[in-house]
Structures are given as C-alpha cells and as structure tokens.
Amino acid sequence: MSLAVCLLAYSMVVAVLGPPLVLSTTRTGAAPRLGVTVWLALIGSVLLAWAGGAMLFVAQLADSWDHVGQVLVGCVAGLRLIVLGGYGRGLQAGLVALAALSVVALAMLGVRVVVALCRARRHTRAHALTALIAAGESPRGPGAAHW
C-alpha cells in the first residue's frame, strides 16, 4: 500500500509542480517537437502513476478486505517507524521531503483554483456587459454598480 501512496503523491507533485517548470523551458518554441514530447511524457507519467497507484490500492484493499483495520494500523505503524528514523535517516528525509512537496503542491493547486475562478468571474461579467451593449441597452441601471 505504501507504493500506491508514493505513486499517488508523485503524480500529485508532478501534476502541480511540473507544468510551470516545463512551460518555462518550452515557452520560446525553439524546439517544438521536443516541447510536445516533454509535455506528453509529463502527462503520461502522471496518468500512469495514477492508474498504477489506484490499481495497487484496489488490489491491496481486495486482498485484505476481511482485515482492513489491521492493514491501516500496520500502515500507520510503518509510517510512524519511518518518521522516527527506524529505517534510517535517508528514508526519513525522503518522507519529510515528499510530505513537504505534497503540501506545496496542494497549496499551489488551491491558489490556481482561486485565480481561475476569479478570472472566470471577471470574464463572465465583461461578457455580460458586452452583451448588454450589443443589445442596445445601457448598462446604467439598477445593476450598473455591479459591473
């Protein structure tokens, strides 16, 4: 189950942090085929990680359906042992880095959603104003303060 969690965390980090990095390197359009190849590899990597993580998770869940509670307790105990350094400092540092990257990715995703919603609202209002003007109506009315 830990491999499934790692694959899903990897896919989330790559899906959120990957596009800005790839966009900055492919923006100039100097090698368009390479840019398309990199984008497709990024998308394919995320999709394969999602599919692999989901399949591993479902397989583990189906295999241990009778004692799911014990499996969850074992997962938490294993993570606790990693956090306390029971498997070595390298794995402990890797888990901390993965957790930090996951938090950063979630924060960036939240910011992107808010920005997209604000942009959509602004675009919708501008479109409504344009439709009013095109219809021959004046935007000066009871709702003019909202435009």
Disulfide bonds with the S-S distance in Angstrom:
none
